[in-house]
Amino acid sequence: MAVSVPPGTQSRAGETAAVVGRRERKKLATRAAVREAALRLSVRHGVENVTVEQIAAEADIALRTFFNHFPSKEDAVVAASAAGADAVIVAFRARPRTESVLQAIREAVLVVMDQSDAAGRDHIEALRLIRKAPSLVPHQLAILAVAEKALAEAIAERLDPHGDPAGTAVPPAGPIYPALCAAAAFAALRLVVDRWLDQATGSDDAPPLDALRAEIDQAITELAAGLDRPGTS
């Protein structure tokens, strides 16, 4: 039986969706502006010398608006790192089901790494700041905890045979596997990026991306081979 729709209902629904879409885009744009302002000022003056009021002024927003997006200046500074982790998870979900979990993680990281845009540069700047400012480390760890949980959920979905459109057989994995794999992957990536940044020739230079690819490949190979090694007599 056909259901009649009152005249004008569809157009009003479309207008509402457009308004919601604009609001969301404006919210995301404001958040990005605050994040960039916090990072820019912290790089210029040092995290400890920057105030929330200065960040709000730099982003041209009210102080209350700042706290609508971030609970502290430290959270605003490391937000670029969170954006990088989110991008990896999105790219991981988009990888073909024919790839193994670790292979899909590797390819996802390379996809994000090859996006040499402003967000990528901000991510590197945030990582440099975290290395120099111990006060940022707890905030980075909180971000990684959230990212690990999200990646673990994505891994669990990938291993679900009922969610596999190709119907391929998946090797059995224990219930702890998704969380363990996600934690190991992000720990490896954190170590890899740290080693990569150590190769910089200058304080403002980024090492060659080929060096990062090599470090990622080595780390993924080690994880895929298994971490257990025989003891020495």
Summary of the structure (lengths in Angstrom):
residues: 233
radius of gyration: 21.5
end to end distance: 79.5
largest distance: 83.4
contacts: 617
relative contact order: 0.09
helix: 73%
strand: 0%
